[in-house]
């Protein structure tokens, strides 16, 4: 059970990271950094040291880390626990103000 959950989480993580690796063109010259969506929750939970790499120690701790996503404590990770709605933030989607 734990192995299946770990393999599923890693498969989701790898497919998501592949999408982040693609870039649609050159960086803008105006100094603004392109917007990158936040890391998927599974990756954020597994990547304990926040270096965007899931290393051997983090893989060894994956079962304990994934339990943190089980918000209702039923021992299962459901879609709504893996992909919660984005937080209500009035700044999301707003372009930066330039003076």
N, C-alpha and C positions, 0 to 999 in steps of 0.2 A: 504493500500500500504506500509506504513512504517512498519507495523507489519509483513507483509510478507517478506520484505527485511531483517528485524531484525532476524526473525526465520531462513531464509535461511543462513544468515551470521553465526549465532550461530551453525547451523547444520554442516556447512563446518568446523567451528572452532573445534567443538567437535570431528568430525571424524579425523581431522588432528592431534589433540592432542593425540588421542588414538594411532596413529601410532608412535608418538614420545616417548610414554611411554614404548614401547617395546625395549629391548636391546638384542643384539645377543650373548652375552657372557661376561666373566669377563673383567674387565678393564685391559689394558696392564700394565705390571710391570716396563716398562722403563720410567715412569713418563709422557709420552705423554697423553694428554687428547683426548678422541675420538672426531672425528669431528661430530658436530651436524649441520644439515642444518638450515638456518635462519627460523625464525617464518614466517608463511604465512602472507601476507600483511594485511588480514582482522584482524587477531589476533593482529598484531603490532599496527594497528590503534585503535582498541577497547581497548587494554590494555594501558591506558594512563600513569599509574605509573610503567609500565614495570616489574611487579612482576609475570608475567605468570599466573595470575588469573584475570578473568573478574568478578569484584565485582558489587554490586548493583548500585553504583554510575556510573560505566562505562557502565552498561546496560542501565541506565536511559539516558545517553549521547550518546547512540549508533547511533541514527539517525543523529545527528550532526557529529559524527566521521566518519560515512560511507559516508557522503557527500564529505569528503575530497578525497575519492577514485574516485569520478566522475570527471575524468580529463577533459572530453569534455563538462561538464555542461549540459548534456541532461536529467538529472534526473533519469538515469538508470545506473546500474552497469553491465557492460558487462564482458565477459570472459577476454578480454585483459586488462581491468581495475583491475580485481580481481587477475589476474595472469600475471603480466607484465614480459617481458623477463629479465633474470638476467643481472645485470650491467656488462659492459665490464671491467674485472679485470684480469690482467695477473697473479695474485697470485692464482686465483681459480684453484683448482685441482693440484697444485704443492705441492709436499711433502716438509716439512720443511727441511732446510739445517742444518745439524749437523756438528759441528767442533770437 
